[in-house]
């Protein structure tokens, strides 16, 4: 089975699960080719070997020259002028009366033609997009111009905030399949979409490889390390985690906090660390590749994610697979992953006192850490094993895309000049 993936940026530090998904599908005899709107931000020197190989094989839309863009558009206009002009009208109409959105619609149209031509050259007829974002808008337009179908994986919660701006209703209506990473994500689409589109919504959890993320023996150290992996943005709640950490230090606990990630909150977090006099206890590790992050999991005693909004975080799955006891929040899809007091501890988001108490319980009780760590790994083995979940995705692709082949063929015949 041949399928194209379209991503806004690939490979990206925060989206390694897309790389793993593509690799796993290829091992199941899927022919997966990847296109990315933007080139990767991380330099090649900081990528893993696998990431460098993926980058070398990826088609980057914005790396095309003006000559290549002009040639692609001219060829498409000459071959199928009707669908080309129809696609252009559709893209511009998406902006309504907003001149800025109309301009972006034109840019998306330009990219959509590039994607469609690339898919023709690669003999690909189905396009799958992770996140219902701008890349999904490009796919929406491309499907109006070329004889292709597209599908989505919806993560949330960002996709659910400005559904009109992201054209989420239009994407649900036009997509042939929508994979939801959990029941919370599916429920939000059901709230938005008419009932007749609900049969498109499949729950397909993400996952991690428990053979790659394996537990290690942790010797009792003089200082316990709390690890947090995530972009330094308001939604991740690192300021709440930092406040809880400062209280733990004030109470005399020998702890260290390591923050992995970059983002706009770094400057304010660094100021808060300095103001609290925690410069020696808080480490800003920056953005790291997957191999580097896994090494930090091996030395962590606790994992904390104080998020205000999430889908179902892969970093929590990784920590749980390595039997690291986790503390997180009762938001969105996280309770689907962690059953509080069984697989870890969940607290209400923004509650510094509750987060402090949960971390302190684990710091004081090595046996509780061991029990939650073992239960967390078992939870991943049962529900979030990457290979098992990718087999489920492969079955859905095989069934759904197989059903679409006749329809695609009919569309292709109708579009012949």
Secondary structure, 3 states (H helix, E strand, C coil): CEEEEEEEECCCHHHHHHHHHHHHHHHCCCEEEEEEEECCCCCHHHCCHHHHHHHHHCEEHHHCCHHHHHHHHHHHHHHCHHHHHHHHHHHHHCCCCCHHHHHHHHHHHHHHHHHHHHHHHHCCCEEEEECCCHHHHHHHHHHHHCCCEEEEEECCCHHHCCCCCCCHHHHHHHCCEEEECCHHHHHHHHHHCCHHHHHHEEECCCCECCCCCCCCCCCCCCCEEEEEECCCCHHHCHHHHHHHHHHHHHCCCCEEEEEECCCCCHHHHHHHHHHCCCCCCEEEEECCCHHHHHHHHCCCCEEECCCCCCCCCHHHHHHHHCCCEEEEECCCCHHHHCCECCCEEEECCCCHHHHHHHHHHHHHCHHHHHHHHHHHHHHHHHHCEHHHHHHHHHHHHHHHHHHHHHHHHHHHHHCCC
